[in-house]
């Protein structure tokens, strides 16, 4: 049929005959479909700080809370697993060490995946490994198998912390600090919810069934939440960083140098941070208050840490990440100093609450500084490197504090060691602050 041969369509008698040019109509329809296809491939631009951004953030916190189970379950399961396998406490404790190693190195790996392929791909990898890791832990036939599989569990949990903070920073400009702090709070929310659930599960059905159930549940729940996040972000396979807000601060340092400086600062503050967090339970036992009191103080630290993280986000949006971290570091040092002078039961509860309130916002501040000073396309990888340094600092700090206690018979020298490392962190932050002011004056 040629385009010049119209087709006459006879309708009801009351209507006159109508001539329809089918070929021309087909061309119009094709053009409309082509336009719709273009729109579907190129949706409306995402607007920072919008309602959609906050919805994404809510889903991200849910994912972070679920994925953080890998950081907390091993602490609860440790005594039961040690007893079943007849292992020494030191050997069984290596499971926590491997979780931390996996979490630290995984932050770098999943950060690179996030920068290259997007946060959805990074978390999807984490979901699969987390599910298989917990099923493998529940089916372990030896203590060493249980220990080694926790490296995979830690690696998978890392995708829901550092990379998620970096990704959340792309969704906001005015409230970037608050968004990063809220994203980081998923880890502490998980620390509040998961331990009692894991303990209840082990008492009800045993530790093996509990671990297998965790693997299945987290795989399904996180996969569903991830599908929602993917719908909110669009179906693009690769993250487009062009729409992310640009850096705000120019320190005139290349990214590798600045990453190294921030990593050293992260190690220093986390060596100081680890002293109360790792040893408060043992410290209370030595003072005669009992380990249960120490566990309550640790829970108090984590609870106030959530408040601290949210508060630090508000503060960072007003004064910037460097100043916020500096304030948190000075406050953390003040709390450490109080531990040296007060060891009464009530005093320790108060100081522990203060310590949690002061230190909770420090680690998310590093992610804020990275986004304020570095390109969006590198953010997740750089945050992963700094988080890896913080994990090393926590691990080293917890170990060296124990060594100092063994050598001196007291935690006083360990607290002093923490104060010295904290002073190094303050020095680095002051130097960066001075440099940022100098650059602003030159601009």
C-alpha positions in Angstrom: 0.0 0.0 0.0 1.5 3.3 -1.0 1.5 6.4 1.1 -0.5 8.3 -1.5 -3.5 5.8 -1.4 -5.8 6.7 1.5 -8.1 4.0 3.0 -11.7 4.9 3.4 -13.2 3.6 6.6 -17.1 3.4 6.7 -18.5 4.0 10.1 -22.1 4.1 11.4 -24.7 5.5 8.9 -25.0 8.8 10.8 -21.3 9.5 10.3 -19.8 10.4 7.0 -17.1 8.4 5.4 -13.6 9.2 6.8 -10.3 9.0 5.0 -7.4 7.9 7.1 -3.8 8.1 5.9 -2.5 4.9 7.6 1.1 5.3 6.6 1.2 8.9 7.9 -0.5 7.8 11.1 2.1 5.0 11.5 4.9 7.6 11.2 3.3 9.7 13.9 2.9 6.8 16.3 6.5 5.7 15.7 7.7 9.2 16.5 5.6 9.2 19.8 7.0 5.8 20.8 10.5 7.0 20.1 10.0 10.1 22.3 8.6 7.9 25.1 11.5 5.6 24.8 13.9 8.5 25.1 12.1 9.7 28.2 12.2 6.2 29.8 16.0 6.0 29.2 16.5 9.5 30.4 14.2 10.2 33.4 13.7 13.6 35.0 16.9 14.9 36.7 17.2 14.0 40.3 17.0 17.0 42.7 19.2 17.1 45.8 17.5 17.5 49.2 14.2 16.6 47.6 11.5 14.3 49.1 12.8 11.5 46.9 16.3 12.0 48.5 14.8 11.5 51.9 12.9 8.5 50.8 16.1 7.0 49.5 17.8 7.7 52.8 15.1 6.0 54.8 15.5 2.8 52.7 19.3 3.1 53.0 19.1 3.2 56.8 16.9 0.1 56.8 19.5 -1.7 54.6 22.3 -0.5 56.9 20.5 -1.8 60.0 19.9 -5.2 58.4 23.4 -5.5 57.0 25.1 -4.5 60.3 24.2 -7.8 61.9 27.7 -9.1 60.9 29.3 -6.6 63.3 27.3 -7.7 66.4 26.2 -11.3 66.2 29.7 -12.7 66.7 30.0 -11.0 70.1 26.8 -12.7 71.4 27.6 -16.1 69.9 31.2 -16.2 71.1 30.8 -18.0 74.5 28.4 -20.7 73.1 30.5 -21.4 70.1 33.7 -21.6 72.2 32.0 -24.2 74.5 30.7 -26.4 71.7 34.1 -26.6 69.9 36.1 -26.7 73.2 38.3 -23.8 72.0 40.3 -21.3 74.0 38.8 -17.9 74.5 41.6 -16.3 72.5 41.0 -18.7 69.6 37.3 -18.1 69.5 37.9 -14.3 69.7 39.6 -14.5 66.4 36.1 -14.7 64.8 35.6 -11.0 65.8 39.1 -10.1 64.5 38.3 -11.7 61.1 35.0 -9.8 61.0 36.9 -6.5 61.5 39.5 -7.5 58.9 36.7 -8.3 56.4 34.8 -5.1 57.3 37.9 -3.0 56.8 39.1 -4.5 53.5 35.6 -4.9 52.2 35.0 -1.2 52.6 37.7 -0.5 50.0 36.5 -3.2 47.7 32.8 -2.3 47.9 33.7 1.3 47.6 35.4 0.7 44.3 32.4 -1.3 43.1 30.2 1.6 44.1 32.2 4.2 42.3 32.4 2.0 39.2 29.0 0.3 39.0 26.8 2.0 41.7 25.7 1.3 45.2 23.0 -1.1 44.1 25.6 -3.4 42.6 27.8 -3.1 45.7 25.1 -4.0 48.1 23.8 -6.8 45.9 27.2 -8.5 46.1 27.1 -7.9 49.9 23.6 -9.4 50.2 24.7 -12.6 48.5 27.9 -13.0 50.5 26.1 -12.2 53.8 23.5 -14.9 53.3 26.0 -17.5 52.3 28.3 -16.5 55.1 25.7 -17.0 57.8 24.6 -20.3 56.4 28.2 -21.4 56.3 28.8 -20.3 59.9 25.7 -22.3 61.0 27.0 -25.4 59.3 30.7 -25.0 60.5 32.3 -28.3 61.5 35.2 -26.7 63.3 36.1 -23.5 65.1 38.5 -22.5 62.3 35.8 -22.8 59.7 33.6 -20.7 61.9 36.4 -18.1 62.2 37.3 -18.0 58.5 33.7 -17.6 57.3 33.4 -14.5 59.5 35.9 -12.7 57.2 33.2 -13.0 54.5 30.5 -11.9 56.9 32.5 -8.8 57.8 33.3 -8.0 54.1 29.6 -8.2 53.2 28.6 -5.9 56.1 31.0 -3.3 54.9 28.9 -2.5 51.8 26.1 -1.1 54.1 28.4 1.3 55.9 31.1 3.3 54.2 29.8 3.1 50.6 26.3 3.8 51.8 27.5 7.0 53.6 29.3 8.1 50.5 26.3 7.4 48.3 23.9 9.3 50.6 26.2 12.3 50.4 25.4 12.5 46.6 21.7 12.9 47.3 22.0 16.0 49.5 23.7 19.4 49.3 22.1 21.6 52.0 21.6 18.6 54.4 24.6 16.5 53.4 26.1 16.3 56.8 22.8 15.2 58.4 22.2 12.7 55.6 25.6 11.1 56.0 25.2 10.9 59.8 21.7 9.3 59.5 23.1 6.7 57.0 25.9 5.9 59.4 23.3 5.4 62.2 22.0 2.2 60.7 25.1 0.5 62.1 24.2 1.6 65.6 20.5 0.8 65.2 21.6 -2.7 64.2 23.8 -2.8 67.3 20.8 -2.0 69.4 18.4 -4.5 67.8 20.4 -7.5 66.7 22.2 -8.6 69.9 19.0 -9.4 71.9 17.4 -11.0 68.8 20.5 -13.2 68.3 20.6 -14.2 72.0 16.9 -15.0 72.0 17.3 -17.2 68.8 20.2 -19.1 70.3 18.3 -19.8 73.5 15.3 -20.9 71.6 16.6 -23.0 68.6 20.4 -23.1 69.1 23.2 -21.0 67.6 23.5 -23.1 64.4 19.8 -22.7 63.4 19.9 -19.0 64.4 22.8 -18.3 62.1 21.2 -20.1 59.2 17.9 -18.2 59.9 19.8 -14.9 59.9 21.4 -15.7 56.6 18.0 -16.5 54.9 16.2 -13.6 56.5 18.8 -11.0 55.7 19.2 -12.2 52.1 15.4 -11.9 51.5 14.8 -8.7 53.4 17.8 -6.8 52.1 17.1 -8.0 48.5 13.5 -6.6 48.8 14.8 -3.3 50.3 17.4 -3.1 47.6 14.8 -3.5 44.9 12.9 -0.5 46.4 16.1 1.5 46.4 16.8 0.6 42.8 13.3 1.7 41.8 13.9 5.0 43.6 17.3 5.6 41.9 16.2 4.4 38.5 17.3 1.4 36.5 20.6 2.7 35.3 23.4 0.1 35.7 26.1 2.6 36.5 26.0 5.5 38.9 26.0 8.9 37.2 28.1 11.2 39.4 27.6 14.2 37.1 24.4 15.2 39.1 26.2 15.0 42.5 27.0 18.3 44.2 30.7 19.3 43.7 33.3 19.6 46.5 32.9 22.7 48.7 36.4 22.9 50.2 39.7 23.1 48.3 42.7 22.2 50.5 45.1 22.3 47.6 46.1 18.7 48.3 45.9 15.8 45.9 43.4 13.1 46.8 46.1 10.5 47.6 47.8 12.8 50.1 44.6 13.9 51.7 43.4 10.3 52.0 46.6 9.4 53.7 46.3 12.3 56.2 42.7 11.4 56.9 43.6 7.8 57.4 46.3 8.6 59.9 43.8 10.9 61.7 41.3 8.0 61.7 43.7 5.6 63.2 44.6 8.0 65.9 41.1 8.8 67.0 40.0 5.2 66.8 42.9 3.9 69.0 41.6 6.4 71.6 38.0 5.4 71.0 38.7 1.7 71.4 39.9 1.9 75.0 36.5 2.3 76.6 34.5 0.4 74.0 36.7 -2.7 74.1 37.7 -2.7 77.8 34.8 -1.1 79.7 33.3 -4.5 80.6 36.6 -5.9 81.8 37.4 -2.7 83.6 34.1 -2.9 85.6 34.9 -6.5 86.4 38.3 -5.5 87.8 36.7 -2.8 89.9 34.3 -5.3 91.4 31.1 -4.0 89.8 30.6 -7.1 87.6 30.6 -7.6 83.8 26.9 -7.0 83.6 27.4 -3.4 84.7 30.1 -3.0 82.1 27.8 -4.4 79.4 25.1 -1.9 80.4 27.7 0.9 80.1 28.7 -0.3 76.6 25.0 -0.3 75.6 24.7 3.2 77.0 27.6 4.3 74.8 26.0 2.9 71.6 22.6 4.4 72.5 24.1 7.9 73.0 26.2 7.3 69.9 23.1 7.4 67.8 22.2 10.8 69.3 25.7 12.0 68.6 25.7 10.9 65.0 22.5 12.7 64.2 23.7 15.8 66.1 27.0 15.9 64.4 25.2 15.8 61.0 23.3 19.0 62.0 26.5 20.6 63.1 28.4 19.6 60.0 25.8 21.3 57.8 26.5 24.5 59.6 30.2 24.6 60.3 31.6 21.9 58.0 33.1 18.4 58.5 36.6 19.5 59.7 35.3 21.7 62.5 32.7 19.1 63.5 35.4 16.3 63.7 37.7 18.6 65.7 35.0 19.4 68.2 34.2 15.7 68.6 37.8 14.8 69.1 38.3 17.4 71.8 35.2 16.2 73.5 36.3 12.6 73.3 39.6 13.4 74.8 37.8 15.2 77.7 35.8 12.1 78.4 38.9 9.9 78.4 40.5 12.3 80.9 37.5 11.9 83.2 38.0 8.1 83.3 41.4 8.7 84.9 39.9 10.6 87.9 36.6 9.0 88.5 35.9 5.2 88.9 32.7 5.2 91.0 29.8 3.2 89.6 27.6 6.2 89.1 30.5 8.2 87.7 31.3 5.5 85.2 27.7 5.4 83.9 27.7 9.2 83.4 31.2 9.3 81.8 30.3 6.3 79.5 27.1 8.2 78.4 29.2 11.3 77.8 31.8 9.3 75.8 29.1 7.8 73.6 27.6 11.3 73.1 31.0 12.7 72.1 32.5 10.0 69.9 29.5 8.8 67.9 29.8 11.5 65.3 33.5 11.3 64.7 33.6 8.5 62.1 30.8 9.9 59.9 32.6 13.2 59.9 35.4 11.6 57.8 32.9 10.7 55.1 31.6 14.3 55.2 35.1 15.7 54.8 35.8 13.4 51.9 32.7 14.7 50.1 33.6 18.3 50.9 37.1 18.0 49.5 37.1 15.3 46.9 35.3 14.5 43.6 32.0 12.5 43.8 33.3 9.9 41.5 36.0 8.9 44.0 34.0 9.3 47.2 33.0 5.7 48.0 36.6 4.4 47.5 38.2 7.2 49.5 35.6 6.7 52.3 36.4 3.0 52.2 40.1 3.6 52.7 39.5 5.9 55.7 37.1 3.4 57.2 39.6 0.7 56.8 42.1 2.9 58.7 39.5 3.4 61.5 39.0 -0.4 61.7 42.7 -0.9 62.0 42.8 1.8 64.7 40.0 0.1 66.7 41.7 -3.3 66.4 45.2 -2.0 67.3 43.9 0.2 70.1 41.9 -2.7 71.7 45.0 -4.9 71.5 47.6 -2.4 72.7 45.4 -1.4 75.7 45.3 -5.0 76.8 49.1 -5.2 76.4 49.5 -2.1 78.5 47.2 -3.5 81.2 49.2 -6.7 81.3 52.5 -4.8 81.7 51.2 -2.3 84.3 48.4 -4.1 86.1 46.2 -1.0 85.6 44.1 0.7 82.9 45.5 4.1 83.9 48.4 3.9 81.4 46.0 2.6 78.8 43.8 5.7 79.2 46.9 7.9 78.9 47.9 6.1 75.7 44.4 6.8 74.3 44.8 10.5 75.2 48.1 10.7 73.4 46.6 9.2 70.2 43.6 11.6 70.6 46.0 14.5 70.8 47.5 13.4 67.4 44.1 13.5 65.9 43.4 16.9 67.2 46.7 18.2 65.8 45.9 16.9 62.3 42.4 18.4 62.3 43.8 21.8 63.5 46.4 21.7 60.7 43.7 21.0 58.1 41.4 23.7 59.5 44.3 26.3 59.3 45.0 25.2 55.8 41.4 25.5 54.7 41.2 29.1 56.2 44.4 30.0 54.4 42.9 28.8 51.1 39.7 30.7 51.7 41.7 33.9 52.4 43.7 33.4 49.2 40.5 32.8 47.1 
